[in-house]
Amino acid sequence: MITRHDGRRPDQMRPIRFQPDIAPHAHGSVLASFGDTQVICSAMIEPGVPRWMMQQNVPGGWLTAEYSMLP
């Protein structure tokens, strides 16, 4: 049988693990691990909306996202 370099079968997934509350200053966060790959996901809540939304009386809220990766 063919195996991958880490010993898994071709149809076998990497181990998956989630560790909640990894970032103490975020309102919500988790460290998601897929084998040796690790991703930190976090969420922050800020009251208010951008100034242009207030000036133009745009109804609703504002959602933004960003990501950063190591080289």
PyMOL CGO cylinders between C-alpha atoms (Angstrom):
from pymol import cmd
from pymol.cgo import CYLINDER

trace = [
    CYLINDER, 0.00, 0.00, 0.00, 1.20, 3.50, -0.82, 0.3, 1, 1, 1, 1, 1, 1,
    CYLINDER, 1.20, 3.50, -0.82, 1.67, 5.84, 2.14, 0.3, 1, 1, 1, 1, 1, 1,
    CYLINDER, 1.67, 5.84, 2.14, 2.47, 9.53, 2.42, 0.3, 1, 1, 1, 1, 1, 1,
    CYLINDER, 2.47, 9.53, 2.42, 5.76, 10.80, 3.85, 0.3, 1, 1, 1, 1, 1, 1,
    CYLINDER, 5.76, 10.80, 3.85, 4.14, 11.15, 7.29, 0.3, 1, 1, 1, 1, 1, 1,
    CYLINDER, 4.14, 11.15, 7.29, 2.85, 7.58, 7.21, 0.3, 1, 1, 1, 1, 1, 1,
    CYLINDER, 2.85, 7.58, 7.21, -0.80, 8.33, 6.36, 0.3, 1, 1, 1, 1, 1, 1,
    CYLINDER, -0.80, 8.33, 6.36, -2.70, 6.36, 3.76, 0.3, 1, 1, 1, 1, 1, 1,
    CYLINDER, -2.70, 6.36, 3.76, -3.72, 8.33, 0.62, 0.3, 1, 1, 1, 1, 1, 1,
    CYLINDER, -3.72, 8.33, 0.62, -7.34, 8.47, 1.86, 0.3, 1, 1, 1, 1, 1, 1,
    CYLINDER, -7.34, 8.47, 1.86, -6.48, 9.38, 5.47, 0.3, 1, 1, 1, 1, 1, 1,
    CYLINDER, -6.48, 9.38, 5.47, -6.88, 12.97, 6.73, 0.3, 1, 1, 1, 1, 1, 1,
    CYLINDER, -6.88, 12.97, 6.73, -4.37, 14.79, 8.90, 0.3, 1, 1, 1, 1, 1, 1,
    CYLINDER, -4.37, 14.79, 8.90, -5.31, 15.03, 12.61, 0.3, 1, 1, 1, 1, 1, 1,
    CYLINDER, -5.31, 15.03, 12.61, -7.62, 18.01, 13.24, 0.3, 1, 1, 1, 1, 1, 1,
    CYLINDER, -7.62, 18.01, 13.24, -7.67, 19.91, 16.55, 0.3, 1, 1, 1, 1, 1, 1,
    CYLINDER, -7.67, 19.91, 16.55, -9.32, 23.14, 17.74, 0.3, 1, 1, 1, 1, 1, 1,
    CYLINDER, -9.32, 23.14, 17.74, -8.15, 25.10, 20.80, 0.3, 1, 1, 1, 1, 1, 1,
    CYLINDER, -8.15, 25.10, 20.80, -10.61, 27.90, 21.72, 0.3, 1, 1, 1, 1, 1, 1,
    CYLINDER, -10.61, 27.90, 21.72, -9.76, 31.24, 23.37, 0.3, 1, 1, 1, 1, 1, 1,
    CYLINDER, -9.76, 31.24, 23.37, -6.16, 31.31, 22.13, 0.3, 1, 1, 1, 1, 1, 1,
    CYLINDER, -6.16, 31.31, 22.13, -5.95, 35.14, 21.87, 0.3, 1, 1, 1, 1, 1, 1,
    CYLINDER, -5.95, 35.14, 21.87, -6.72, 36.70, 25.27, 0.3, 1, 1, 1, 1, 1, 1,
    CYLINDER, -6.72, 36.70, 25.27, -7.62, 40.19, 23.95, 0.3, 1, 1, 1, 1, 1, 1,
    CYLINDER, -7.62, 40.19, 23.95, -9.98, 39.04, 21.16, 0.3, 1, 1, 1, 1, 1, 1,
    CYLINDER, -9.98, 39.04, 21.16, -13.71, 38.64, 21.75, 0.3, 1, 1, 1, 1, 1, 1,
    CYLINDER, -13.71, 38.64, 21.75, -13.46, 35.18, 20.20, 0.3, 1, 1, 1, 1, 1, 1,
    CYLINDER, -13.46, 35.18, 20.20, -10.55, 33.13, 18.94, 0.3, 1, 1, 1, 1, 1, 1,
    CYLINDER, -10.55, 33.13, 18.94, -9.45, 29.62, 18.06, 0.3, 1, 1, 1, 1, 1, 1,
    CYLINDER, -9.45, 29.62, 18.06, -6.25, 27.85, 17.05, 0.3, 1, 1, 1, 1, 1, 1,
    CYLINDER, -6.25, 27.85, 17.05, -7.15, 25.37, 14.30, 0.3, 1, 1, 1, 1, 1, 1,
    CYLINDER, -7.15, 25.37, 14.30, -4.55, 22.67, 13.68, 0.3, 1, 1, 1, 1, 1, 1,
    CYLINDER, -4.55, 22.67, 13.68, -4.54, 20.36, 10.66, 0.3, 1, 1, 1, 1, 1, 1,
    CYLINDER, -4.54, 20.36, 10.66, -1.50, 18.17, 11.19, 0.3, 1, 1, 1, 1, 1, 1,
    CYLINDER, -1.50, 18.17, 11.19, 1.48, 20.54, 11.34, 0.3, 1, 1, 1, 1, 1, 1,
    CYLINDER, 1.48, 20.54, 11.34, -0.48, 23.42, 9.76, 0.3, 1, 1, 1, 1, 1, 1,
    CYLINDER, -0.48, 23.42, 9.76, -1.81, 25.88, 12.35, 0.3, 1, 1, 1, 1, 1, 1,
    CYLINDER, -1.81, 25.88, 12.35, -4.17, 28.82, 11.80, 0.3, 1, 1, 1, 1, 1, 1,
    CYLINDER, -4.17, 28.82, 11.80, -5.25, 31.42, 14.37, 0.3, 1, 1, 1, 1, 1, 1,
    CYLINDER, -5.25, 31.42, 14.37, -8.72, 32.85, 13.76, 0.3, 1, 1, 1, 1, 1, 1,
    CYLINDER, -8.72, 32.85, 13.76, -9.98, 35.73, 15.91, 0.3, 1, 1, 1, 1, 1, 1,
    CYLINDER, -9.98, 35.73, 15.91, -12.88, 38.17, 16.02, 0.3, 1, 1, 1, 1, 1, 1,
    CYLINDER, -12.88, 38.17, 16.02, -13.13, 41.65, 17.51, 0.3, 1, 1, 1, 1, 1, 1,
    CYLINDER, -13.13, 41.65, 17.51, -16.23, 43.78, 18.02, 0.3, 1, 1, 1, 1, 1, 1,
    CYLINDER, -16.23, 43.78, 18.02, -15.97, 47.55, 17.80, 0.3, 1, 1, 1, 1, 1, 1,
    CYLINDER, -15.97, 47.55, 17.80, -18.95, 49.86, 18.26, 0.3, 1, 1, 1, 1, 1, 1,
    CYLINDER, -18.95, 49.86, 18.26, -19.78, 52.26, 15.46, 0.3, 1, 1, 1, 1, 1, 1,
    CYLINDER, -19.78, 52.26, 15.46, -19.25, 52.38, 11.72, 0.3, 1, 1, 1, 1, 1, 1,
    CYLINDER, -19.25, 52.38, 11.72, -16.83, 54.23, 9.42, 0.3, 1, 1, 1, 1, 1, 1,
    CYLINDER, -16.83, 54.23, 9.42, -17.30, 58.00, 9.18, 0.3, 1, 1, 1, 1, 1, 1,
    CYLINDER, -17.30, 58.00, 9.18, -18.39, 57.84, 5.53, 0.3, 1, 1, 1, 1, 1, 1,
    CYLINDER, -18.39, 57.84, 5.53, -21.31, 55.58, 6.49, 0.3, 1, 1, 1, 1, 1, 1,
    CYLINDER, -21.31, 55.58, 6.49, -22.47, 58.05, 9.13, 0.3, 1, 1, 1, 1, 1, 1,
    CYLINDER, -22.47, 58.05, 9.13, -22.07, 61.04, 6.80, 0.3, 1, 1, 1, 1, 1, 1,
    CYLINDER, -22.07, 61.04, 6.80, -24.05, 59.36, 4.01, 0.3, 1, 1, 1, 1, 1, 1,
    CYLINDER, -24.05, 59.36, 4.01, -26.66, 57.90, 6.42, 0.3, 1, 1, 1, 1, 1, 1,
    CYLINDER, -26.66, 57.90, 6.42, -25.95, 54.38, 5.20, 0.3, 1, 1, 1, 1, 1, 1,
    CYLINDER, -25.95, 54.38, 5.20, -28.04, 51.95, 7.28, 0.3, 1, 1, 1, 1, 1, 1,
    CYLINDER, -28.04, 51.95, 7.28, -26.60, 48.78, 8.79, 0.3, 1, 1, 1, 1, 1, 1,
    CYLINDER, -26.60, 48.78, 8.79, -23.25, 47.75, 10.17, 0.3, 1, 1, 1, 1, 1, 1,
    CYLINDER, -23.25, 47.75, 10.17, -19.72, 47.29, 8.93, 0.3, 1, 1, 1, 1, 1, 1,
    CYLINDER, -19.72, 47.29, 8.93, -17.79, 44.05, 8.54, 0.3, 1, 1, 1, 1, 1, 1,
    CYLINDER, -17.79, 44.05, 8.54, -14.14, 43.87, 7.55, 0.3, 1, 1, 1, 1, 1, 1,
    CYLINDER, -14.14, 43.87, 7.55, -11.61, 41.04, 7.37, 0.3, 1, 1, 1, 1, 1, 1,
    CYLINDER, -11.61, 41.04, 7.37, -7.87, 40.75, 7.05, 0.3, 1, 1, 1, 1, 1, 1,
    CYLINDER, -7.87, 40.75, 7.05, -5.36, 37.98, 6.90, 0.3, 1, 1, 1, 1, 1, 1,
    CYLINDER, -5.36, 37.98, 6.90, -1.66, 37.66, 7.33, 0.3, 1, 1, 1, 1, 1, 1,
    CYLINDER, -1.66, 37.66, 7.33, 0.67, 34.83, 6.39, 0.3, 1, 1, 1, 1, 1, 1,
    CYLINDER, 0.67, 34.83, 6.39, 4.27, 34.16, 7.28, 0.3, 1, 1, 1, 1, 1, 1,
    CYLINDER, 4.27, 34.16, 7.28, 6.61, 34.12, 4.28, 0.3, 1, 1, 1, 1, 1, 1,
]
cmd.load_cgo(trace, "trace")
